[in-house]
Each structure stands twice: as structure tokens, then as C-alpha cells.
Amino acid sequence: MFPQDIQRQAQQIVATATERGLMLATAESCTGGLVAAALTAIPGSSSALDRGFVTYSNDAKMQMLDVPEATLAAHGAVSEATARAMAQGAVARSRAAVSVSVTGVAGPGGGSDEKPVGLVHFAACGPAGQIHREERFGDIGRDAVRLASVRVALDMLADRLA
């Protein structure tokens, strides 16, 4: 279902989280659950993945992850502040110690000069703290932006597990 590089990365994350006794959570917007899907494609992932939140709308981000309405109003859904709040909310609303969040503009529409198609913000939380990453993949097509986002999200999960 997923390319081999994503399968290998997901398998390593599940193995590491299981070995360390850490549960994972995902908070996804533009990827629509693909990060969680990549993890659950690995046999035994139930020992590592607690849950995935698909929070496509602003209401879902606020209701499910406690993203402050003021954050969304001031920065928008596609922003560092929102990605960080989503990752924090995923930990707070689950049994997970490690989380990753993804929020972006996958396209083909929805972009602007300030937030073009292909702009994606990521955040990850873990015992070592929180990190953020911004990627500008460009207008490479909706599927390509989403798949590239899964790769980055898995990299960030691996980083927080290290």
C-alpha cells in the first residue's frame, strides 16, 4: 500500500516505540490519517499506536485537540502555532508520550501568496521536547504533497523516539 521507504520507516518507529514502551499519537489535517495508516500497516502496531486524530476542520482541531480558537484566528490552520498546538493536544488527549502533527495546503486549490500550495507545517512532541518543521513542497500535486508529508512526519516521530 505504501512505498518501501515509508514501510521501512514505519516498521522502525513501531519497533522502537514498542521496545521503549512508548505509545504514539498522530494529529493530521491535510494527510487525512495517512501517517496513522502507515503505522497501522505494520503488524504489531497496536503495541505502539494509541490513536490518530483526523482534524480537517478548525472545529475538529479545537474540539478534539484543544487548539485554541485564538491561535487559529491569529495564525490560521496552516501555521507553526497550530501545528505545535495539535501535537500537544494529541499527547494531552491520548495515552501517548510521543506525537506528530501535520497541517498544510495539499492543493490543487486553497493556496495563497502567503500560504501557497505545498506549504506544510509539522510538529512533534516527545520526552525530549517539541520540534517544528516547515516544508514548501511546491505545487507538485495533491498526492505527492500528502506522501511527502507522511515521510516528514515519520522522520519527526523517529527523531522524538531517538
Disulfide bonds with the S-S distance in Angstrom:
none
